[in-house]
Amino acid sequence: MIKTWKRVALLGVCILPLWGNAQSKGTNPPNWYNLDYATDGVRGISTEKAYELLTGRESTPVVVGVLDGGIDYEHEDLKDVMWTNPKEVAGNAEDDDNNGYIDDVHGWNFMGNAEGENVHYDNLEVTRLIRLYEPKYISVLPSTPLREDERREFVAYQRMISDYTSKLDQANFGNLNYGRLKDEIDAITNSIGKDIKDMTKADIDAFKPKTDRQKLAIRMTKRELNDDKSFEDFYKELEDGVKYYRAQVDYHLNKSYDSRHIVGDNYEDADERFYGNADIKGPDADHGTHVAGIIGAKRHNGIGVDGIADNVQIMGVRIVPDGDERDKDVANGIRYAVDNGAKVINMSFGKGYVYNKKTVDEAVKYAEEKDVLLVHAAGNDAKDIDMVKNYPMKYYTDSLDAVTGEASNWITVGATSSGLDGDLLAEFSNFGYRSVDVFAPGVKINSTMPESTYKEQNGTSMAAPVVSGLAALLRSYYPELTAKEVKDIILKSVTKVDEKVKISVDGSTKKVYLDEISVSGGMVNAKAAIEEADRYILEKK
């Protein structure tokens, strides 16, 4: 699952804690990603302007498959837009439509079993690969004679060990320091004698620290508190940090942990399709619920937020744990969504390693054949993914990882903020002249969260559903357009700005134009996309 963090100095150690980034400071208007720069002064995608052009036109419902970690399908702002399988009877424990999935009323969960147990945590893919290759190569020396295919595996294994060790060191530092900071903050609040929700910046300013650790904790807290962040917000972010690093140490990077037995499938059988259960919410639906709301939260109902697409049905497909998704589940998630009527599939997840790319490539080709558009988040490592691999990807490759083709139905999305000039590109966003197609808002995006709540989140995970929502809007009002035509229209109608943005290259900051770090060279624009679609339809007649 793609997450984004910012660097802060914590108890003397520089690690990757609290949610967000520097661009998240300040206040944006509600639903800013739907607004128009000329009219509203923020660089949204002009959704509301697009609907002005669409006044009086008819639309057809479009199913969007949300492949993610789970969706709260009973959320007040989502329940009216959830896909409902018309041939399935809820709760009768039968496969009424004979599609191989029992009681799949709102979608399917490939990370559970028939008894209702669900996977919550899983390893990173690098951990799983090391566990696979370690018995074979742990005692092998660089000078050991090996066959060519074994040599390639051995070299890859050595790279994995280096990456894994770095990640584990960082996770251990984070786990130790976040735990210490939380302990200090808990002790300080207990000393003051207030509940977390009642603590204020004035209380922190008035507190007289007695130890060096308390001094560091107070200094850290003061730096984080500002007009937009209360002490309670800071404390919740601190708890998230503790939870994140504990999960890294206990699950993501723990070679002894393997949750796949919960699913009970034959994991090595990539052709196995029918496993899992109908629980599309699962144990942690934060990320998927947020993504779903950006795409299609009920518009103009007087509550919550307004999604981008106004005639959409959200299909939940649970494939992403707290950890890295598995290629078999990704492929099956794509196939399930395609077979059950999705015309757009959102994929706000990614990882740096791959186990079975072939099975994912085959599923992408299947979606391509069935005219389904795939929208993928570029990732949050501030890297050039022309150079650093991010899976899944739009490129088909062979066993030697040589590119053999490119999916015509695929859009990779980077993230922008509401900032101008150098601050326009989200500081966490991946980029790539060939690999990233477009950019879309991905900073301080307010959307739906479980139990009918709402929250701002940052990430290319938020930018991708902006594009998925736009794609659904186009496929709804222009049902004659193919997936490739929708992609071409979205890329051709982007907003281009004559401003340089900041990227990180080899440890230093460089300023570039968006057309140097993406295919389209711009940010998606719904109003311009409608105008482009109108022109395209006229020319096609």
Secondary structure, DSSP 8 states (H G I E B T S, - for coil): ----B--EEETTEEE--SBS-GGG-S---TTGGGS-HHHHSS----HHHHHHHTTT-----EEEEEEES---TT-TTTGGGB---TT--TTSSS-TT-SS-TT-SSEEESSB-TTS-B--B---HHHHHHHHHHHHHTT--TTS---HHHHHHHHHHHHHHHHHHHHHHHHHHHHHHHHHHHHHHHHHHHHHT--GGG--HHHHHH----SHHHHHHHHHHHHH-BTTB-HHHHHHHHHHHHHHHHHIIIIIT-TT---GGGT-S-TT-TT----SBS-SS-S--HHHHHHHHHHH--TTSSSS---S-SSEEEEEEE---BS---HHHHHHHHHHHHHTTEEEEEE---BS--S-HHHHHHHHHHHHHTT-EEEEE--SS--BTTTS--BS-SEEE-TT--EEEE-TTEEEEEEE-S--GGGSB-TT--B-TTT--EEEE-SSEEEEETTTEEEEE-SHHHHHHHHHHHHHHHHHH-TT--HHHHHHHHHHT-B--S--EEEEETTEEEEE-GGGSSSS-SB--HHHHHHHHHHHHHHH-
